[in-house]
Amino acid sequence: MEAVKNPIEAALAVKSQEGLVEFLADLAESARLDRVPVENPQTSEFIEASSAWLEGLDGFMRQHTGEGAPESPTWATVALIFSAGLVYE
């Protein structure tokens, strides 16, 4: 497993289901080892934060990619949701 140093960059690089599986495993390991910040350690907090972050997806995507939220989510979009769920308040 590879440590996730920048969850946003790592999430945007996900291109496939297999890539998402690897990203999630690496993200979980990095969170467990305190290599990435975690503000929401409980499942309910994680889900709530993911939902709140998803409401602002369009602005986030414009800031980081120059384009709005995709009509059809990609594997990278799913990876971003998991990444955001760890830290979004």
DANORDA-V223258 format. One record per pair of residues at least 24 apart in sequence whose C-alpha atoms are under 10 Angstrom apart, sorted by sequence separation. I is the first residue (numbers start at 1). GAP is how many residues later the second one is. If there is no record, write none. Layout:
i:I gap:GAP
i:I gap:GAP
This chain:
i:1 gap:24
i:2 gap:24
i:3 gap:24
i:4 gap:24
i:57 gap:24
i:1 gap:25
i:2 gap:25
i:3 gap:25
i:4 gap:25
i:5 gap:25
i:1 gap:26
i:3 gap:26
i:4 gap:26
i:54 gap:26
i:2 gap:27
i:3 gap:27
i:4 gap:27
i:53 gap:27
i:54 gap:27
i:1 gap:28
i:2 gap:28
i:3 gap:28
i:53 gap:28
i:1 gap:29
i:6 gap:29
i:7 gap:29
i:52 gap:29
i:3 gap:30
i:5 gap:30
i:6 gap:30
i:7 gap:30
i:50 gap:30
i:51 gap:30
i:54 gap:30
i:4 gap:31
i:5 gap:31
i:50 gap:31
i:53 gap:31
i:54 gap:31
i:3 gap:32
i:4 gap:32
i:49 gap:32
i:50 gap:32
i:52 gap:32
i:53 gap:32
i:3 gap:33
i:49 gap:33
i:50 gap:33
i:51 gap:33
i:52 gap:33
i:47 gap:34
i:50 gap:34
i:51 gap:34
i:53 gap:34
i:46 gap:35
i:47 gap:35
i:49 gap:35
i:50 gap:35
i:53 gap:35
i:46 gap:36
i:49 gap:36
i:50 gap:36
i:52 gap:36
i:53 gap:36
i:46 gap:37
i:47 gap:37
i:48 gap:37
i:49 gap:37
i:50 gap:37
i:51 gap:37
i:52 gap:37
i:46 gap:38
i:47 gap:38
i:49 gap:38
i:50 gap:38
i:46 gap:39
i:47 gap:39
i:49 gap:39
i:50 gap:39
i:45 gap:40
i:46 gap:40
i:48 gap:40
i:49 gap:40
i:45 gap:41
i:46 gap:41
i:48 gap:41
i:43 gap:42
i:45 gap:42
i:46 gap:42
i:43 gap:43
i:45 gap:43
i:46 gap:43
i:40 gap:44
i:41 gap:44
i:42 gap:44
i:45 gap:44
i:38 gap:45
i:39 gap:45
i:40 gap:45
i:41 gap:45
i:38 gap:46
i:39 gap:46
i:40 gap:46
i:41 gap:46
i:36 gap:47
i:38 gap:47
i:39 gap:47
i:40 gap:47
i:38 gap:48
i:39 gap:48
i:40 gap:48
i:37 gap:49
i:38 gap:49
i:39 gap:49
i:40 gap:49
i:36 gap:50
i:37 gap:50
i:38 gap:50
i:39 gap:50
i:36 gap:51
i:12 gap:52
i:27 gap:52
i:12 gap:53
i:23 gap:53
i:21 gap:54
i:24 gap:54
i:28 gap:54
i:9 gap:55
i:20 gap:55
i:24 gap:55
i:27 gap:55
i:28 gap:55
i:31 gap:55
i:8 gap:56
i:19 gap:56
i:20 gap:56
i:23 gap:56
i:27 gap:56
i:17 gap:57
i:18 gap:57
i:19 gap:57
i:20 gap:57
i:16 gap:58
i:17 gap:58
i:20 gap:58
i:21 gap:58
i:24 gap:58
i:28 gap:58
i:15 gap:59
i:16 gap:59
i:17 gap:59
i:20 gap:59
i:23 gap:59
i:24 gap:59
i:27 gap:59
i:14 gap:60
i:15 gap:60
i:16 gap:60
i:19 gap:60
i:20 gap:60
i:23 gap:60
i:14 gap:61
i:15 gap:61
i:17 gap:61
i:12 gap:62
i:13 gap:62
i:14 gap:62
i:15 gap:62
i:12 gap:63
i:13 gap:63
i:14 gap:63
i:11 gap:64
i:12 gap:64
i:13 gap:64
i:14 gap:64
i:15 gap:64
i:11 gap:65
i:12 gap:65
i:14 gap:65
i:10 gap:66
i:11 gap:66
i:12 gap:66
i:13 gap:66
i:14 gap:66
i:9 gap:67
i:11 gap:67
i:12 gap:67
i:8 gap:68
i:11 gap:68
i:12 gap:68
i:10 gap:69
i:11 gap:69
i:10 gap:70
i:11 gap:70
i:8 gap:71
i:9 gap:71
i:11 gap:71
i:7 gap:72
i:8 gap:72
i:11 gap:72
i:7 gap:73
i:8 gap:73
i:10 gap:73
i:11 gap:73
i:7 gap:75
i:8 gap:75
i:7 gap:76
i:8 gap:76
i:6 gap:77
i:7 gap:77
